Amino acid sequence: MNDLIKRFKEDLQLAGYAKRSTQSYVSSVLRLQRFINKPLEDITEEELRQYWLCCQSEFGWSAATLRISYAGIQHFFTRTLVRSWNIFNEIKWKCEQTLPTILSLQEVRKIIYALPTLQSHTFYLTLYSLGLRLREATTLQVRDILSDRGFVHIHAGKGAMDRTVPLPKITLLTLRKYYKTHRNPKWIFPALGHNGGKDAQSAKDHVSDSGVQGVLQRTLKRLGFKKH
């Protein structure tokens, strides 16, 4: 690993950035390096300016994508390389005001009940009914389910903040039914492995993000569901 990138990751870790934010910021810096095709420490302020102009005008990056690029690169050049460049004070990409896609309750039910396995059905019922982000759902642990109090403890959510959320009765009953199929001592949604789920009880890792996303995408395609 490039020493500068290693130092950058350490700087982000010390600043308290989450793993996914760190990965995103590092990717932004590496993308810049590939584009300029020279060592990071030799990149000039003018080259960075031309890079972002190219990303905006030729690559057609959205303001949201540009802001992610800015966040990672700005942190790298001001904290890791300690460059005092004016460009970081001049850049302003406006937030795009777009309305989210809203699913009706009937649409949500149709999707959840069309999922092909008990794990996928339970996973998305839990994610939806508790209002969880993807990683919060995949990393749910047995100790997080406070069934006697009717709550679920969410650890280190967005902003590295813990919170508790209400646990609906239907979700609790579904979680209990699913848990009886694997009884993993740690994970609510353990990785099933390649042995038909027989290794789930002893699995050391939780289900992957890509795994549950893939099941959902295939189900939406089978249903002919058009909303994003």
C-alpha positions in Angstrom: 0.0 0.0 0.0 1.2 3.5 -0.8 2.6 5.1 2.4 0.5 8.3 1.8 -2.7 6.3 1.4 -1.9 4.4 4.5 -1.3 7.6 6.4 -4.6 9.0 4.9 -6.6 6.0 6.2 -5.0 6.5 9.6 -5.9 10.2 9.6 -9.5 9.4 8.8 -9.6 6.7 11.5 -8.3 9.2 14.1 -10.9 11.7 12.9 -13.6 9.2 13.7 -14.8 8.4 10.2 -16.8 5.3 9.6 -15.4 2.4 7.6 -17.6 3.1 4.5 -16.8 6.8 4.6 -13.1 6.0 4.7 -13.4 3.6 1.8 -15.3 6.3 -0.2 -12.7 9.0 0.6 -9.8 6.8 -0.3 -11.4 5.8 -3.6 -11.9 9.5 -4.4 -8.2 10.2 -4.0 -7.1 7.1 -5.9 -9.4 8.1 -8.8 -7.8 11.5 -8.9 -4.3 9.9 -9.0 -5.3 7.6 -11.9 -6.6 10.5 -13.8 -3.6 12.8 -13.3 -1.2 9.8 -13.6 1.5 11.1 -11.2 2.4 10.7 -7.6 -0.1 12.3 -5.2 2.5 14.6 -3.6 3.3 16.0 -7.1 -0.3 16.9 -8.0 -0.8 20.7 -8.3 -3.7 22.9 -7.4 -4.3 23.7 -11.1 -4.3 20.0 -12.0 -7.0 19.4 -9.3 -9.0 22.3 -10.7 -8.9 20.8 -14.2 -9.8 17.4 -12.9 -13.0 18.6 -11.2 -13.9 20.7 -14.3 -13.5 17.6 -16.4 -15.6 15.5 -14.0 -18.3 18.1 -14.1 -18.4 19.0 -17.8 -17.2 15.8 -19.6 -18.0 13.0 -17.2 -21.3 14.5 -16.2 -20.9 13.9 -12.5 -23.8 15.0 -10.4 -23.4 17.5 -7.6 -23.7 14.7 -5.0 -20.9 12.7 -6.6 -18.8 15.8 -6.9 -19.3 16.6 -3.2 -18.1 13.1 -2.2 -15.0 13.6 -4.4 -14.4 17.0 -2.8 -14.8 15.7 0.8 -12.2 12.9 0.3 -9.7 14.9 -1.7 -10.0 18.0 0.5 -9.3 16.0 3.6 -6.3 14.3 2.0 -4.6 17.5 0.7 -5.4 19.6 3.8 -4.8 17.1 6.6 -2.5 14.4 5.2 -0.4 16.5 2.8 -1.1 19.8 4.5 -1.6 22.0 1.4 -3.1 25.5 1.8 -5.0 25.7 -1.5 -7.6 28.3 -2.3 -9.6 25.9 -4.4 -11.0 24.3 -1.3 -12.6 27.6 -0.3 -13.9 28.4 -3.8 -15.7 25.1 -4.6 -19.4 25.1 -4.0 -21.7 22.5 -5.5 -25.4 23.1 -4.8 -27.4 20.3 -3.3 -29.9 18.9 -5.8 -33.5 19.1 -4.5 -35.1 15.9 -5.6 -38.1 14.2 -4.2 -37.6 10.6 -3.0 -39.5 7.6 -4.5 -42.2 6.6 -2.1 -43.6 3.1 -2.0 -47.2 2.4 -0.9 -47.8 -0.1 1.9 -49.3 -2.4 -0.6 -46.2 -2.3 -2.8 -43.9 -2.9 0.2 -46.0 -6.0 1.2 -46.0 -7.3 -2.3 -42.2 -7.1 -2.5 -41.5 -8.5 1.0 -43.8 -11.5 0.6 -42.4 -12.2 -2.9 -38.9 -12.7 -1.5 -37.8 -16.3 -2.0 -36.3 -17.3 1.3 -37.2 -17.0 5.0 -33.9 -15.2 5.6 -34.6 -12.6 2.9 -38.2 -12.1 3.9 -37.2 -11.7 7.6 -34.3 -9.4 6.7 -36.4 -6.9 4.6 -39.3 -7.0 7.0 -36.9 -6.1 9.8 -35.1 -3.4 7.8 -38.4 -1.8 6.7 -40.4 -2.0 9.9 -37.5 -0.8 12.1 -36.4 1.9 9.6 -32.8 0.6 9.4 -30.1 1.4 7.0 -28.6 -1.6 5.1 -25.5 -2.0 7.3 -27.5 -1.6 10.5 -29.7 -4.5 9.4 -26.9 -6.8 8.2 -25.0 -6.4 11.5 -27.8 -6.9 13.9 -26.8 -9.1 16.8 -28.8 -11.3 19.1 -28.0 -9.1 22.1 -29.5 -6.1 20.3 -33.1 -7.5 20.4 -34.6 -6.3 23.6 -37.8 -8.3 23.3 -38.9 -7.9 26.9 -38.8 -4.1 26.5 -40.1 -4.1 22.9 -37.0 -2.3 21.5 -34.0 -3.0 19.3 -30.6 -1.4 20.1 -28.9 -0.1 17.0 -25.1 0.3 17.5 -23.0 3.0 15.8 -25.5 4.1 13.2 -25.1 7.1 11.0 -22.7 9.6 12.8 -21.5 6.7 15.0 -24.5 7.2 17.3 -26.4 4.5 19.1 -30.2 4.5 19.3 -33.1 2.3 20.2 -36.1 1.8 17.9 -39.5 0.2 18.6 -39.9 -3.5 17.8 -43.3 -4.3 16.2 -44.9 -7.5 17.3 -45.0 -9.0 13.8 -41.3 -8.3 13.4 -40.5 -10.0 16.7 -42.5 -13.1 15.9 -40.9 -13.3 12.4 -37.4 -12.9 13.9 -38.1 -15.7 16.4 -39.3 -18.0 13.7 -36.2 -17.3 11.6 -33.7 -17.5 14.5 -34.9 -21.0 15.2 -33.6 -22.1 11.8 -29.9 -21.3 12.6 -29.5 -20.3 16.4 -26.2 -18.5 15.7 -25.0 -17.2 19.1 -24.0 -13.8 17.7 -25.7 -12.8 14.5 -29.4 -12.4 13.7 -28.6 -12.7 10.0 -25.5 -14.9 9.7 -23.7 -15.7 6.5 -25.3 -18.9 5.1 -22.2 -20.1 3.3 -22.2 -22.6 0.4 -23.7 -25.5 2.3 -27.4 -24.8 2.0 -27.3 -22.7 5.2 -26.1 -25.7 7.3 -23.1 -23.6 8.4 -25.2 -20.7 9.6 -25.1 -21.7 13.3 -21.3 -21.5 13.4 -20.8 -18.6 11.0 -18.4 -16.0 12.2 -19.6 -13.3 9.8 -22.9 -11.7 9.2 -24.7 -11.8 5.8 -23.1 -9.6 3.2 -24.7 -6.3 1.8 -24.3 -7.6 -1.7 -26.0 -10.9 -0.8 -29.3 -9.3 0.4 -29.2 -6.7 -2.2 -28.9 -9.3 -5.0 -32.0 -11.2 -3.7 -34.0 -8.0 -3.7 -32.9 -7.0 -7.2 -33.8 -10.4 -8.6 -37.2 -10.3 -6.9 -38.0 -6.8 -8.3 -37.0 -8.0 -11.8 -39.2 -11.1 -11.4 -42.1 -8.9 -10.3 -41.6 -6.4 -13.1 -41.3 -3.7 -10.5 -40.4 -0.4 -12.2 -39.9 2.1 -9.3 -36.3 2.8 -8.3 
